[in-house]
Amino acid sequence: MKQKLKISFLLIIITAIFLNAAEAQTRGSAEISGFLDSTVFYSINNTDRFGIYSESTSWGLEEFANLRLRIRTGEKAILNASFNLAAITGDNEGSFFISGMELERLFFRINGEYIDTEAGLLRMGFGYGLVWHSMDFINPVNPLTINARPRGVIGANISFFPQDSLKLNFFAASPQEEANFISNETIHGIKFGFSSDKDWDKTSMQSLYVYETKSKNNQWGLHHFGFSLKTEIKAGLVTDMLYTLNPSDINGIKGLSAGFGADYSFLNGDLYLMAEYLYNGSKSQTAFDTEKKPDGRFNTHYLNITSVYRFNDYCVLSLAPLFCFDDKSLTAIAGIDYEVFQGFSVNLTAVLPLNLVNSAYYGEFGPYLHKLSLYITSKLRF
């Protein structure tokens, strides 16, 4: 009952905000946008991870909407807000229905001539990584869920522009774990950092330093050092790395997460190929951590090769296998996207996990949960 009242209350607030924004939009001071995904999915499942064979199937329907709002106040100030609404129903040895709402972004931005400021619940992204995003540790991206939107973090940015091609950024970000309001423990895991971005004609470089306050696993705090470089010669080349130093537990190269990638277009741009390798140190920010990052990486060496072929302006075919060298497991993600008309498209995606070695252990990317998953999605943008 409390959950239903909470959802109803949020719905009333969201409706009121967007009705006022719609009125402001007619005056040119507000912008409303977003998308609605309608998905039908089907999976053939494995119910055990370590060799006891048991198979089942599941299906479901999902409605997911992202509503975005931008309100301009004067010439320099902008308020940004976005909300996620979701409803899922289906069958997995029974039937279920889940619905929910989430505040995704809520922040203001003030644009100055040489200084920009933003604060609130916002997206903080770093690095030029193509798939693995080693440097983007505040909002880590999971390549197995390519359509998921990175979560926001409560924080603040102050950016300086001493030159047109140079940006200096000072920032602070709150912890990403859920707060425990019952205990009186000191807040841990606050991040204070500095980054710089420099652009040349065909090259961009970003550097990063972050100090993360102490927690129960690091009594002296953590130091993060990041570097990312991208350049366009004939092919695009990318380096994206982050080193995590724990003064109370020095781990050498185990603290490194580093990706190296290249991409190139053929056939007048109709065929796009990209490959990126990841080194995942066991003490790095991309390593698996049951308390912080349950979707982190277990192993050390990974590779992604993505190919995209455009038949015409409306139809695109893609194939993206994710491979782990350590346990010889692979997940292949194939999709075809067709734009029916402007703002409306239909997508068919198949996810096929494989184990290339005959073993009772399926591997990190193997079929330990799903043997095959199919998704049919229609997307309406507005």
Residue pairs with C-beta under 8 A, 6 or more apart in sequence:
7 99
7 100
7 101
10 101
11 101
14 67
14 83
14 101
17 69
17 81
18 32
18 67
18 69
21 30
21 32
21 69
21 71
22 30
22 32
24 30
24 71
25 31
25 32
29 71
29 72
29 73
30 69
30 70
30 71
30 72
31 69
31 70
31 71
32 67
32 68
32 69
32 382
33 68
33 70
33 381
33 382
34 65
34 66
34 67
34 68
34 82
34 381
34 382
35 65
35 66
35 379
35 380
35 381
35 382
36 63
36 64
36 65
36 379
36 380
36 382
37 62
37 63
37 64
37 65
37 147
37 377
37 378
37 379
38 61
38 62
38 63
38 377
38 378
39 61
39 62
39 63
39 64
39 375
39 376
39 377
40 59
40 60
40 61
40 375
40 376
40 377
41 59
41 60
41 61
41 62
41 90
41 373
41 374
41 375
41 376
42 57
42 58
42 59
42 373
42 374
43 57
43 58
43 59
43 370
43 372
43 373
43 374
44 55
44 56
44 57
44 370
44 371
44 372
44 373
45 55
45 56
45 57
45 58
45 92
45 369
45 370
45 371
46 53
46 54
46 55
46 362
46 367
46 368
46 369
46 370
46 371
47 54
47 55
47 56
48 54
48 368
49 361
49 362
49 368
49 369
50 360
50 361
51 360
51 361
55 371
56 92
56 93
58 90
58 91
58 92
58 93
59 90
59 91
60 88
60 89
60 90
60 91
60 92
61 88
61 89
61 90
62 86
62 87
62 88
63 85
63 86
63 87
63 88
64 84
64 85
64 86
65 84
65 85
65 86
66 82
66 83
66 84
66 104
66 149
67 82
67 83
67 85
68 80
68 81
68 82
68 105
69 79
69 80
69 81
69 82
70 78
70 79
70 80
71 78
71 79
72 78
73 79
76 110
76 111
76 112
77 108
77 109
77 110
77 111
78 108
78 109
78 110
78 111
79 107
79 108
80 105
80 106
80 107
80 108
80 109
80 120
80 122
81 103
81 105
81 106
82 104
82 105
82 106
83 101
83 102
83 103
83 104
84 101
84 102
84 104
84 149
85 100
85 101
85 102
86 98
86 99
86 100
86 101
86 102
87 97
87 98
87 99
88 96
88 97
88 98
88 99
89 95
89 96
89 97
89 98
90 96
103 121
104 121
104 149
104 151
104 152
105 120
105 121
105 122
105 123
105 152
106 120
106 121
107 118
107 119
107 120
107 121
107 122
108 118
108 119
108 120
109 116
109 117
109 118
110 116
110 117
110 118
114 160
114 161
114 162
115 158
115 159
115 160
115 161
116 157
116 158
116 159
116 161
117 156
117 157
117 158
117 159
118 156
118 157
119 155
119 156
119 157
120 154
120 156
121 152
121 153
121 154
122 152
122 153
122 155
122 157
123 139
123 150
123 152
123 153
124 138
124 139
124 153
124 155
124 157
124 171
124 173
125 136
125 138
125 139
125 150
126 135
126 136
126 137
126 138
126 195
126 206
126 208
126 226
126 228
127 133
127 134
127 135
127 136
127 206
127 208
127 226
127 228
127 240
127 242
128 204
128 206
128 228
128 229
128 230
128 238
128 240
129 135
129 136
129 228
129 238
129 240
129 259
129 261
129 276
130 238
130 259
130 261
130 263
130 274
130 276
130 304
130 306
131 143
131 259
131 261
131 274
131 276
131 278
131 304
131 306
131 322
132 141
132 143
132 240
132 257
132 259
132 276
132 278
132 286
132 302
132 304
133 140
133 141
133 240
133 259
134 226
134 240
134 241
134 242
134 257
134 258
134 259
134 278
134 284
134 285
134 286
135 206
135 208
135 226
135 227
135 228
135 240
135 241
135 242
136 150
137 224
137 226
137 242
137 257
137 285
137 286
138 153
138 173
138 176
138 191
139 150
139 151
139 152
139 153
140 150
140 285
140 286
140 293
140 295
140 296
141 150
142 148
142 295
143 304
143 320
143 322
144 295
144 322
144 331
144 333
144 351
144 365
145 295
146 320
146 333
151 176
153 173
153 174
153 176
154 173
154 174
155 171
155 172
155 173
155 174
155 191
156 171
156 172
157 169
157 170
157 171
158 169
158 170
158 171
159 167
159 168
159 169
159 170
160 167
160 168
160 169
161 167
161 168
162 168
165 198
165 199
165 200
166 196
166 197
166 198
166 199
167 196
167 197
167 198
168 194
168 195
168 196
169 194
169 195
169 196
169 197
170 193
170 194
171 191
171 192
171 193
171 194
171 195
172 190
172 191
172 192
172 193
173 190
173 191
173 193
174 190
175 187
175 188
175 189
175 190
176 189
176 292
177 189
177 291
177 292
179 187
187 213
188 213
188 214
188 215
188 216
189 212
189 213
189 215
190 212
190 213
191 210
191 211
191 212
191 213
192 210
192 211
193 208
193 209
193 210
193 211
193 224
194 208
194 209
194 210
195 206
195 207
195 208
195 209
195 226
196 206
196 207
197 204
197 205
197 206
198 204
198 205
198 206
202 231
202 232
202 233
203 229
203 230
203 231
203 232
204 229
204 230
204 231
205 227
205 228
205 229
206 226
206 227
206 228
206 229
207 226
207 227
207 228
208 224
208 225
208 226
208 227
208 228
208 242
209 223
209 224
209 225
209 226
210 223
210 224
210 226
211 221
211 222
211 223
211 224
212 218
212 221
212 222
212 223
212 224
213 221
214 220
214 221
218 246
218 247
218 248
218 249
219 248
220 246
220 247
220 248
221 247
222 244
222 245
222 246
223 244
223 245
223 247
224 242
224 243
224 244
224 245
224 285
225 242
225 243
225 245
226 241
226 242
226 243
227 239
227 241
228 238
228 239
228 240
228 241
229 237
229 238
229 239
230 236
230 237
230 238
230 239
231 237
234 264
235 262
235 263
235 264
236 262
236 263
236 264
237 261
237 262
238 259
238 260
238 261
238 262
238 263
238 276
239 258
239 259
239 260
240 258
240 259
240 260
240 261
241 256
241 257
241 258
241 259
242 256
242 257
242 258
242 284
242 285
243 255
243 256
243 257
243 284
244 255
244 256
244 257
244 283
244 284
244 285
245 255
246 255
246 283
249 283
251 281
251 282
251 283
253 281
254 281
254 282
254 283
254 284
255 281
255 283
255 284
256 279
256 281
256 284
257 278
257 279
257 280
257 281
257 284
257 285
257 286
257 287
258 278
258 279
259 276
259 277
259 278
259 279
260 276
260 277
261 274
261 275
261 276
261 277
262 274
262 275
262 276
263 272
263 273
263 274
263 275
264 272
264 273
264 274
265 271
265 272
265 273
266 272
266 273
269 310
270 309
270 310
270 311
271 307
271 308
271 309
271 310
272 306
272 307
272 308
272 309
272 310
273 305
273 306
273 307
274 304
274 305
274 306
274 307
275 303
275 304
275 305
275 306
276 303
276 304
277 301
277 302
277 303
278 286
278 297
278 301
278 302
278 303
278 304
279 300
279 301
280 286
280 287
280 297
280 299
280 300
280 301
280 302
281 287
281 300
282 300
285 293
286 293
286 296
286 297
287 293
287 296
287 297
288 294
288 296
288 297
288 298
289 296
297 364
298 364
299 324
299 325
299 326
299 327
299 364
300 325
300 326
301 324
301 325
301 326
302 322
302 323
302 324
302 325
303 322
303 323
303 325
304 320
304 321
304 322
304 323
305 320
305 321
305 323
306 318
306 319
306 320
307 318
307 319
307 320
308 316
308 317
308 318
309 316
309 317
309 318
310 316
311 317
313 339
314 338
314 339
314 340
315 336
315 337
315 338
315 339
316 336
316 337
316 338
317 335
317 336
318 333
318 334
318 335
318 336
318 337
319 332
319 333
319 334
320 332
320 333
320 334
321 330
321 331
321 332
321 333
322 330
322 331
322 332
322 333
322 365
323 329
323 330
323 365
324 330
324 363
324 364
324 365
326 364
327 355
327 357
327 359
327 361
327 363
327 364
327 366
328 355
328 356
328 357
328 363
329 353
329 354
329 355
329 356
329 362
329 363
329 364
329 365
329 366
330 353
330 354
330 355
330 356
330 365
330 366
331 351
331 352
331 353
331 354
331 365
331 366
332 350
332 351
332 352
332 354
333 349
333 350
333 351
333 352
334 349
334 350
334 352
335 347
335 348
335 349
335 350
336 347
336 348
337 345
337 346
337 347
338 345
338 346
338 347
339 345
340 346
343 380
343 381
343 382
344 378
344 379
344 380
344 381
345 378
345 379
346 376
346 377
346 378
346 379
347 375
347 376
347 377
347 378
347 379
348 374
348 375
348 376
348 377
349 374
349 375
349 377
350 372
350 373
350 374
350 375
351 370
351 372
351 373
351 374
351 375
352 372
353 362
353 365
353 366
353 367
353 368
353 369
353 370
353 371
354 365
354 366
354 367
355 362
355 363
355 366
355 367
357 363
362 368
